[in-house]
């Protein structure tokens, strides 16, 4: 499975660290480093209690982060591997996604073909997602099946035992996935290749059919050993999981083998034109008209939280400025899609919509006017769209899946290091209208804009479009 990271309420802001100490389990058979960021429970302003993230480092170097909630009835275990298509070398494009597929098939073979029967019998979900900078394997289910989940996760560390013949069905499935996708014709692909020109991020996560044909069992096993390192693998556990459950997990996983290797730090490669984009109209010929605005983000100057709130104010809220103006008031388009995609050093803020050919210039001018006004006007505090992150922030605590990904991604991929959900909420609460306007001025600059579109090349007045965009 492939996912493209969107903004999904990631976090930003100041971090806090608690004390560090060494500990042993009661039975003395597991030596680990234990980090607890503050007290076991922190008091929230309205009297509620929120546990803090805990960290355990096993003797083999595996880091295990837990953020538990005893009031729930389920568990969620994620194994994050900080290695994705962004880190692939020439001659192995698409191998991360191929490995993700084969890892599941490999476990089924190790378990004597019983994996899927066990999942169905116990009502457990096991799946994986490949991103450009990481892979997430996850297993979840009712609390009674926690150790079943642990057993499955443990086998992810096993060597590839599949034969060349046994990976062929997976190869065919991936080639079918490539064939059936719309990547070749999608405006997003066209835009991505321009934005990230000359870097690994310009490639598809799946690779091409030719790339996939060049990957065999030996390459897959070499890749597994290269990425399953102490520096690049960690577990994140949420849900109703007891201390006894964690002790059982650590006993099971202390014997898995991790390798030595360089840490992947989520630093994306930069194209030559990043932050200094020439004013240009990139057109892909089509019999319909679609626009895509793509802005570079310097993540050293713009906080994650500020970019989240800017996106929500402009696009995802019920009262969002773009949807209200372009769709509800003028009916120029039905929907507007977009996202904020981020790495630790850079990001991309983009939005796309389809219009009638005769309304192309009106639509482009409206977009520029909305963005210009947003850079000059100061939002009222009540317009900053914080409710989803602040007022409703603790709702994440009730969802083992969303809490797991959000805290793992924010703290250990983006390295924001929130000690608790409360600290994440505080980070958003502390963002001011002035900070939002400052971030908007940094993002929505002509030098950051890549404008791509689909339409009839012969009929599009590129000079007129460039004049409109130059007013940004």
C-alpha positions as CSV (number, residue, x, y, z in Angstrom):
1,X,0.0,0.0,0.0
2,X,1.2,3.5,-0.8
3,X,0.3,6.7,1.1
4,X,1.2,10.2,0.3
5,X,1.6,12.1,3.6
6,X,-0.7,15.0,4.0
7,X,-1.0,17.5,6.8
8,X,-3.5,15.4,8.9
9,X,-3.0,17.6,11.9
10,X,0.7,17.1,12.5
11,X,2.3,19.1,15.3
12,X,4.7,21.8,15.9
13,X,6.1,24.1,18.5
14,X,8.3,23.9,21.6
15,X,9.3,20.6,23.1
16,X,9.9,19.5,26.7
17,X,12.1,16.8,28.1
18,X,11.9,15.0,31.4
19,X,14.3,12.9,33.4
20,X,16.2,9.9,32.0
21,X,17.0,6.8,34.1
22,X,18.1,3.2,33.8
23,X,16.0,0.4,35.0
24,X,15.6,-3.4,35.0
25,X,12.5,-5.5,34.8
26,X,11.5,-7.2,38.0
27,X,12.6,-10.7,36.9
28,X,16.0,-9.2,35.9
29,X,16.2,-10.9,32.6
30,X,15.8,-7.8,30.4
31,X,18.3,-5.0,30.4
32,X,16.9,-1.8,28.9
33,X,17.1,1.9,29.1
34,X,13.9,3.5,30.2
35,X,12.9,7.1,29.5
36,X,9.8,8.6,30.9
37,X,9.2,12.2,29.8
38,X,7.9,13.6,33.1
39,X,5.6,12.0,35.7
40,X,3.5,9.0,34.9
41,X,0.4,11.2,34.6
42,X,0.2,15.0,34.0
43,X,-2.7,17.0,35.1
44,X,-4.6,18.9,32.4
45,X,-6.2,22.3,33.0
46,X,-9.7,21.0,33.3
47,X,-8.8,18.2,35.7
48,X,-8.3,15.4,33.2
49,X,-5.2,13.2,33.3
50,X,-3.0,12.3,30.4
51,X,-0.3,9.7,30.4
52,X,3.1,10.6,28.9
53,X,5.1,8.8,26.3
54,X,7.5,6.2,27.6
55,X,10.6,4.9,25.9
56,X,12.3,1.6,26.3
57,X,15.6,0.7,24.6
58,X,16.3,-3.1,24.5
59,X,19.8,-4.6,24.6
60,X,19.7,-5.1,20.9
61,X,19.2,-1.4,20.3
62,X,15.5,-1.6,19.4
63,X,13.6,1.5,20.7
64,X,10.0,0.9,21.9
65,X,7.7,3.9,22.6
66,X,4.4,3.4,24.4
67,X,1.5,5.8,24.9
68,X,-1.2,3.6,26.6
69,X,-4.8,4.2,27.6
70,X,-6.3,1.5,29.9
71,X,-9.9,2.7,29.2
72,X,-9.8,1.5,25.6
73,X,-10.5,-2.0,24.3
74,X,-7.9,-2.3,21.6
75,X,-4.2,-2.1,20.9
76,X,-2.1,-0.7,18.0
77,X,1.5,-1.7,17.3
78,X,3.5,0.1,14.6
79,X,6.9,-0.8,13.3
80,X,8.4,2.2,11.6
81,X,11.4,1.8,9.3
82,X,13.0,5.2,8.4
83,X,13.7,4.2,4.9
84,X,11.6,4.9,1.8
85,X,11.9,5.7,-1.9
86,X,13.7,8.9,-1.1
87,X,16.7,6.9,0.1
88,X,16.8,4.4,-2.8
89,X,19.9,4.0,-4.9
90,X,20.2,3.7,-8.7
91,X,19.3,0.1,-9.8
92,X,16.9,-0.5,-6.9
93,X,14.1,2.0,-7.5
94,X,10.8,0.7,-6.1
95,X,12.5,-1.7,-3.8
96,X,11.0,-0.3,-0.6
97,X,7.5,-0.8,-1.8
98,X,8.4,-4.2,-3.1
99,X,9.9,-5.2,0.2
100,X,6.8,-4.0,2.1
101,X,4.7,-6.4,-0.1
102,X,7.1,-9.3,0.2
103,X,7.5,-8.9,4.0
104,X,3.9,-9.9,4.6
105,X,4.2,-12.8,2.2
106,X,7.5,-13.8,4.0
107,X,5.7,-13.9,7.4
108,X,3.0,-16.1,6.0
109,X,5.6,-18.6,4.8
110,X,7.4,-18.5,8.2
111,X,4.1,-19.2,9.9
112,X,3.4,-22.2,7.7
113,X,0.8,-20.5,5.7
114,X,-1.4,-19.8,8.8
115,X,-1.0,-16.0,9.0
116,X,-4.3,-15.1,7.2
117,X,-6.2,-17.7,9.0
118,X,-5.0,-16.4,12.4
119,X,-5.9,-12.8,11.4
120,X,-9.4,-13.8,10.5
121,X,-9.9,-16.1,13.5
122,X,-8.8,-13.4,16.0
123,X,-10.2,-10.4,14.2
124,X,-6.7,-8.8,13.9
125,X,-5.7,-6.4,11.2
126,X,-2.2,-6.5,9.7
127,X,-1.1,-4.1,7.0
128,X,1.6,-1.7,5.8
129,X,2.1,1.6,4.1
130,X,5.1,2.9,2.1
131,X,6.0,6.6,2.1
132,X,8.8,8.4,0.4
133,X,10.8,8.6,3.7
134,X,9.5,5.6,5.7
135,X,7.5,2.4,5.9
136,X,4.9,1.7,8.6
137,X,4.0,-1.9,9.3
138,X,1.1,-2.2,11.8
139,X,-1.0,-4.7,13.6
140,X,-4.1,-4.0,15.7
141,X,-7.0,-5.7,17.3
142,X,-8.7,-6.4,20.6
143,X,-6.6,-6.4,23.8
144,X,-6.9,-10.2,24.1
145,X,-4.9,-10.5,20.8
146,X,-1.9,-8.3,21.9
147,X,0.6,-11.2,22.0
148,X,-0.6,-12.4,18.6
149,X,0.2,-9.0,17.3
150,X,3.6,-9.1,19.0
151,X,4.4,-12.5,17.3
152,X,3.6,-11.1,13.9
153,X,5.7,-8.0,14.5
154,X,8.6,-10.2,15.6
155,X,8.7,-12.0,12.3
156,X,9.1,-8.7,10.4
157,X,12.8,-8.9,11.6
158,X,13.2,-12.4,10.1
159,X,15.4,-12.9,7.0
160,X,13.7,-13.3,3.6
161,X,13.0,-17.0,3.2
162,X,10.9,-16.7,0.0
163,X,12.2,-18.2,-3.2
164,X,12.4,-16.4,-6.5
165,X,9.4,-18.3,-7.7
166,X,7.4,-17.3,-4.5
167,X,8.0,-13.6,-5.0
168,X,6.7,-13.7,-8.6
169,X,3.0,-13.3,-7.7
170,X,4.0,-10.1,-5.7
171,X,6.0,-8.8,-8.6
172,X,3.0,-9.3,-10.9
173,X,0.7,-7.6,-8.4
174,X,2.9,-4.5,-8.1
175,X,3.3,-4.3,-11.9
176,X,-0.5,-4.4,-12.1
177,X,-0.7,-1.7,-9.5
178,X,1.6,0.4,-11.6
179,X,-0.3,-0.3,-14.8
180,X,-3.7,0.4,-13.3
181,X,-2.7,3.7,-11.5
182,X,-3.2,7.1,-13.2
183,X,0.3,8.2,-12.3
184,X,1.4,8.6,-15.9
185,X,-1.4,11.1,-16.7
186,X,-2.0,12.7,-13.3
187,X,-1.3,16.4,-12.9
188,X,0.2,15.6,-9.5
189,X,2.8,13.4,-11.1
190,X,3.5,16.0,-13.7
191,X,3.9,18.7,-11.0
192,X,6.0,16.5,-8.7
193,X,8.5,15.7,-11.5
194,X,9.0,19.5,-12.0
195,X,9.1,20.5,-8.3
196,X,11.6,17.8,-7.4
197,X,13.4,17.6,-10.7
198,X,16.8,15.9,-10.5
199,X,16.1,14.3,-7.0
200,X,14.8,11.0,-5.7
201,X,11.5,12.6,-4.8
202,X,10.6,13.1,-8.5
203,X,10.2,9.3,-8.8
204,X,7.2,7.2,-8.1
205,X,7.3,5.2,-4.9
206,X,6.4,2.0,-6.8
207,X,9.1,2.4,-9.3
208,X,8.5,1.4,-12.9
209,X,7.7,-2.1,-14.3
210,X,11.3,-2.3,-15.5
211,X,12.6,-1.3,-12.0
212,X,10.5,-4.0,-10.4
213,X,11.7,-6.7,-12.9
214,X,15.3,-6.1,-11.7
215,X,14.6,-6.9,-8.0
216,X,15.1,-10.4,-6.8
217,X,15.3,-12.2,-3.5
218,X,19.0,-11.4,-3.0
219,X,18.4,-7.7,-3.4
220,X,15.4,-7.8,-1.1
221,X,17.5,-9.4,1.7
222,X,20.4,-7.1,1.2
223,X,18.0,-4.2,1.4
224,X,16.4,-5.5,4.6
225,X,19.8,-5.8,6.3
226,X,20.7,-2.3,5.2
227,X,17.5,-0.6,6.6
228,X,16.7,-2.7,9.6
229,X,19.3,-0.9,11.8
230,X,19.3,0.3,15.3
231,X,19.2,3.9,14.0
232,X,16.3,3.5,11.7
233,X,13.7,1.1,13.3
234,X,11.4,1.8,16.2
235,X,8.1,0.5,17.6
236,X,5.2,2.7,18.7
237,X,2.4,1.2,20.8
238,X,-0.9,2.7,21.8
239,X,-4.1,1.4,23.3
240,X,-5.0,-0.7,26.3
241,X,-1.6,-2.3,26.9
242,X,-0.5,-3.1,30.5
243,X,3.0,-3.0,31.9
244,X,2.9,-6.8,32.0
245,X,2.1,-6.8,28.2
246,X,5.1,-4.5,27.6
247,X,7.3,-6.9,29.6
248,X,6.2,-9.8,27.5
249,X,6.8,-7.8,24.3
250,X,10.3,-6.9,25.4
251,X,11.1,-10.5,26.2
252,X,10.0,-11.5,22.7
253,X,11.8,-8.8,20.8
254,X,15.1,-8.7,22.7
255,X,16.4,-11.5,20.5
256,X,15.6,-10.0,17.1
257,X,18.7,-8.9,15.1
258,X,19.3,-5.3,14.2
259,X,22.2,-4.1,12.1
260,X,24.5,-1.1,12.2
261,X,24.0,1.7,9.7
262,X,23.8,5.4,9.1
263,X,20.7,7.1,10.4
264,X,18.1,8.4,7.9
265,X,17.2,11.8,9.3
266,X,14.2,12.8,7.0
267,X,16.2,15.5,5.2
268,X,14.9,15.7,1.7
269,X,17.1,16.4,-1.4
270,X,16.6,19.9,-2.9
271,X,16.1,20.5,-6.6
272,X,18.2,23.3,-8.1
273,X,15.2,25.7,-8.4
274,X,13.9,25.2,-4.9
275,X,13.0,28.6,-3.4
276,X,14.1,30.4,-6.6
277,X,11.4,29.3,-9.1
278,X,11.3,31.1,-12.4
279,X,7.9,32.5,-13.4
280,X,6.7,29.8,-15.9
281,X,3.5,28.1,-16.9
282,X,3.9,24.3,-17.0
283,X,1.2,22.8,-19.3
284,X,0.2,19.2,-19.8
285,X,-2.1,19.0,-22.9
286,X,-5.6,17.8,-22.1
287,X,-9.2,18.3,-23.2
288,X,-10.2,19.8,-19.8
289,X,-8.7,22.5,-17.6
290,X,-7.2,21.9,-14.2
291,X,-4.9,24.1,-12.2
292,X,-2.3,23.2,-9.5
293,X,-0.5,25.8,-7.3
294,X,2.5,24.3,-5.6
295,X,4.6,26.3,-3.1
296,X,8.0,25.4,-1.6
297,X,8.2,25.6,2.3
298,X,11.4,26.2,4.2
299,X,10.7,24.2,7.3
300,X,13.5,26.1,9.1
301,X,11.4,29.2,8.8
302,X,7.8,27.9,9.0
303,X,6.5,25.8,11.9
304,X,4.6,22.6,11.2
305,X,1.6,23.9,13.3
306,X,1.5,27.2,11.4
307,X,1.3,25.4,8.0
308,X,-1.4,23.1,9.3
309,X,-3.5,26.0,10.4
310,X,-2.9,28.0,7.2
311,X,-4.1,25.0,5.2
312,X,-7.2,24.6,7.3
313,X,-8.1,28.3,7.2
314,X,-7.8,28.3,3.4
315,X,-9.0,24.9,2.4
316,X,-10.4,22.4,4.9
317,X,-12.6,24.3,7.2
318,X,-16.4,24.7,6.7
319,X,-15.7,28.4,6.3
320,X,-12.5,27.9,4.4
321,X,-11.7,30.9,2.1
322,X,-11.0,29.1,-1.1
323,X,-14.0,26.8,-1.0
324,X,-16.4,29.5,0.1
325,X,-15.3,31.9,-2.7
326,X,-14.6,29.6,-5.6
327,X,-17.3,27.0,-5.0
328,X,-20.1,28.2,-2.8
329,X,-20.3,31.8,-3.9
330,X,-19.2,31.7,-7.5
331,X,-19.6,28.0,-8.5
332,X,-16.4,28.1,-10.5
333,X,-15.5,24.6,-9.2
334,X,-17.1,21.9,-7.1
335,X,-14.2,20.9,-5.0
336,X,-10.6,21.9,-4.2
337,X,-8.1,19.2,-3.2
338,X,-4.7,19.8,-1.7
339,X,-2.2,19.0,1.1
340,X,0.9,20.0,3.0
341,X,3.7,17.4,2.6
342,X,6.7,17.9,4.8
343,X,10.2,16.7,5.6
344,X,12.4,18.1,8.3
345,X,14.0,20.6,6.0
346,X,11.5,21.4,3.3
347,X,7.8,21.0,2.5
348,X,5.3,21.5,-0.3
349,X,1.9,23.3,0.1
350,X,-0.3,22.6,-2.9
351,X,-3.9,22.8,-4.1
352,X,-5.7,21.6,-7.3
353,X,-9.1,22.2,-8.9
354,X,-10.8,21.9,-12.2
355,X,-12.5,24.8,-14.0
356,X,-14.2,25.5,-17.3
357,X,-11.7,26.8,-20.0
358,X,-13.4,30.2,-20.2
359,X,-13.0,30.8,-16.4
360,X,-9.3,29.9,-16.3
361,X,-8.0,33.5,-15.9
362,X,-10.8,34.5,-13.5
363,X,-10.0,31.5,-11.3
364,X,-6.2,32.2,-11.3
365,X,-6.8,35.8,-10.4
366,X,-9.2,34.9,-7.5
367,X,-6.5,32.5,-6.1
368,X,-3.9,35.2,-6.2
369,X,-6.2,37.7,-4.6
370,X,-7.1,35.4,-1.8
371,X,-3.5,34.6,-1.1
372,X,-2.4,38.2,-1.2
373,X,-5.2,39.2,1.2
374,X,-4.2,36.4,3.5
375,X,-0.6,37.7,3.6
376,X,-1.7,41.2,4.6
377,X,-4.7,40.7,6.8
378,X,-4.5,39.5,10.4
379,X,-6.8,36.6,11.3
380,X,-8.9,37.0,14.4
381,X,-8.0,34.5,17.1
382,X,-11.4,32.8,16.6
383,X,-10.7,32.3,12.9
384,X,-7.4,30.4,13.4
385,X,-8.9,26.9,13.1
386,X,-7.3,25.7,16.3
387,X,-10.4,23.8,17.6
388,X,-9.4,20.5,15.9
389,X,-5.9,20.6,17.5
390,X,-6.7,22.3,20.9
391,X,-10.4,22.0,21.9
392,X,-10.7,18.6,20.3
393,X,-7.1,17.7,20.8
394,X,-7.8,15.0,23.4
395,X,-10.1,13.1,20.9
396,X,-6.9,11.7,19.5
397,X,-6.5,9.8,22.8
398,X,-9.6,7.8,22.0
399,X,-8.3,6.6,18.6
400,X,-5.4,4.1,18.9
401,X,-4.7,4.3,15.1
402,X,-4.6,8.1,14.8
403,X,-2.8,8.6,18.1
404,X,-0.2,6.0,17.1
405,X,0.7,7.6,13.7
406,X,0.4,11.2,14.9
407,X,2.7,10.9,17.9
408,X,5.2,8.6,16.2
409,X,5.4,10.8,13.1
410,X,5.5,14.1,14.9
411,X,8.0,13.0,17.6
412,X,10.2,10.5,15.9
413,X,10.1,11.2,12.2
414,X,9.8,15.0,12.2
415,X,11.7,15.0,15.5
416,X,9.3,17.4,17.3
417,X,9.7,15.2,20.4
418,X,6.3,15.9,22.1
419,X,6.4,14.3,25.6
420,X,2.7,14.0,25.6
421,X,-0.5,14.8,23.7
422,X,-1.0,17.8,26.1
423,X,2.3,19.3,24.9
424,X,1.2,18.9,21.3
425,X,-2.1,20.7,22.1
426,X,-0.2,23.5,23.9
427,X,2.0,23.9,20.8
428,X,-1.0,24.7,18.6
429,X,-2.6,26.8,21.4
430,X,0.5,29.0,21.5
431,X,0.4,29.9,17.7
432,X,-0.8,33.5,17.3
433,X,-2.4,35.2,14.3
434,X,0.8,37.1,13.9
435,X,2.7,33.8,13.5
436,X,0.2,32.6,11.0
437,X,0.6,35.8,8.9
438,X,4.3,35.6,9.1
439,X,4.3,32.0,7.9
440,X,1.9,32.8,5.1
441,X,4.2,35.6,3.9
442,X,7.1,33.2,3.9
443,X,5.2,30.4,2.0
444,X,3.2,32.3,-0.6
445,X,6.0,34.0,-2.5
446,X,6.5,34.1,-6.3
447,X,9.9,32.5,-5.8
448,X,8.3,29.5,-4.2
449,X,5.6,28.9,-6.8
450,X,5.4,26.2,-9.4
451,X,2.3,26.6,-11.4
452,X,1.2,23.5,-13.4
453,X,-2.0,22.9,-15.3
454,X,-3.8,20.7,-17.8
455,X,-5.5,22.2,-20.8
456,X,-5.5,23.0,-24.5
457,X,-2.0,24.4,-25.0
458,X,-3.0,26.1,-28.2
459,X,-5.7,28.1,-26.5
460,X,-3.9,29.1,-23.3
461,X,-2.6,32.6,-23.1
462,X,0.6,32.0,-21.0
463,X,1.6,35.6,-20.9
464,X,-1.8,36.6,-19.4
465,X,-1.4,33.9,-16.8
466,X,2.1,34.9,-15.9
467,X,1.0,38.5,-15.5
468,X,-1.8,37.4,-13.0
469,X,0.6,35.2,-11.1
470,X,3.3,37.9,-10.9
471,X,0.9,39.9,-8.7
472,X,1.4,37.3,-5.9
